[in-house]
Structure formats: C-alpha cells, structure tokens
C-alpha cells in the first residue's frame, strides 16, 4: 500500500467508527463527497487544508490520520 492508500484507509476506518456516511462527512468537513470517496480509495493527493478539515470533522488530531498500525 502506498501512502495515499494508507491515508484513505485510515479516513474510511475513522469515518465508519463514527458511524458517518461519506455524504455526512462531506457536509461537516465542507468537502465534496466524490472527493472524499476518492481519498478513501487512495486516488487523491490530499492537501494540508483537506487533512485539517478531515481531522476536525472526524474529531481527531492530524497525527491520528497517519497512524496505520497493522
């Protein structure tokens, strides 16, 4: 897995733990739902601003988005 796939997998994991749909996360993070879907699939090179929005919406610190213990 590359870093984009690992990041996307972590976003999906955290989103599902919260019981959020992609659409709900998109609304609270103010990010297009298709963009979030692409992030979760590892298809996007995410900017720092998007990382910050996701962390706030998921109520985690930014570091947790990169914590991929396997």
C-alpha positions as CSV (number, residue, x, y, z in Angstrom):
1,X,0.0,0.0,0.0
2,X,1.3,3.5,-0.8
3,X,0.8,6.5,1.5
4,X,-2.3,7.7,-0.3
5,X,-4.0,4.3,0.1
6,X,-2.9,4.1,3.8
7,X,-4.3,7.6,4.4
8,X,-7.5,6.9,2.7
9,X,-7.9,3.6,4.5
10,X,-7.5,5.4,7.8
11,X,-10.0,8.1,6.9
12,X,-12.5,5.4,6.0
13,X,-11.8,3.5,9.2
14,X,-12.4,6.6,11.4
15,X,-15.5,7.6,9.4
16,X,-17.0,4.2,9.9
17,X,-16.1,4.1,13.6
18,X,-18.1,7.3,14.0
19,X,-21.0,5.9,12.0
20,X,-20.7,8.6,9.4
21,X,-21.7,8.2,5.8
22,X,-19.4,9.7,3.1
23,X,-22.1,12.3,2.5
24,X,-22.4,13.3,6.2
25,X,-18.6,13.6,6.5
26,X,-18.6,15.7,3.3
27,X,-21.2,18.0,4.7
28,X,-19.5,18.6,8.1
29,X,-16.0,18.9,6.5
30,X,-17.2,21.1,3.7
31,X,-15.6,18.8,1.1
32,X,-17.2,17.3,-2.0
33,X,-18.5,13.7,-1.4
34,X,-16.8,12.4,-4.5
35,X,-13.5,13.9,-3.3
36,X,-13.8,12.0,0.0
37,X,-14.7,8.8,-1.9
38,X,-11.5,9.3,-4.0
39,X,-9.5,9.9,-0.8
40,X,-10.7,6.7,0.7
41,X,-9.8,4.8,-2.5
42,X,-6.2,6.3,-2.4
43,X,-6.8,8.2,-5.6
44,X,-6.1,11.7,-4.3
45,X,-3.0,13.6,-3.3
46,X,-4.5,15.4,-0.3
47,X,-3.6,19.0,0.6
48,X,-2.8,20.1,4.2
49,X,-6.0,22.1,4.2
50,X,-8.1,19.0,3.4
51,X,-6.2,17.0,6.0
52,X,-7.1,19.7,8.6
53,X,-10.8,19.7,7.6
54,X,-11.0,15.9,7.8
55,X,-9.3,15.8,11.2
56,X,-11.7,18.4,12.6
57,X,-14.8,16.7,11.1
58,X,-13.7,13.3,12.5
59,X,-12.7,14.9,15.8
60,X,-9.2,13.5,15.8
61,X,-5.8,15.1,15.8
62,X,-4.0,15.2,12.5
63,X,-1.4,12.7,13.6
64,X,-4.1,10.1,14.1
65,X,-5.0,10.3,10.4
66,X,-1.5,8.9,9.7
67,X,-1.5,6.2,12.4
68,X,-1.6,3.0,10.4
69,X,-0.7,0.2,12.8
70,X,-1.1,-3.1,11.0
